[in-house]
């Protein structure tokens, strides 16, 4: 699993946010566009692209995209 590919896939889930402003250090839950719908899209993206299951708890416990990547990688 590649961090940069994960970051790109994560950024693609946002319609109105410039992908170049999203980094591994981004606190994704603080993003203006973050919502429960985006959270579901992230869960689906992880399942489809990485064949891994994450939960709402995984999203709640991660603060940055890199922390979420680490959680996904460890599954």
ABEGO torsion letter per residue (X at the ends): XBAAAAAAAAAAABAABBAAABBAABBAAABAABBAAAAAAAAAAAAAAAGBBBBAAAAAABABAAAAAAAAAAX
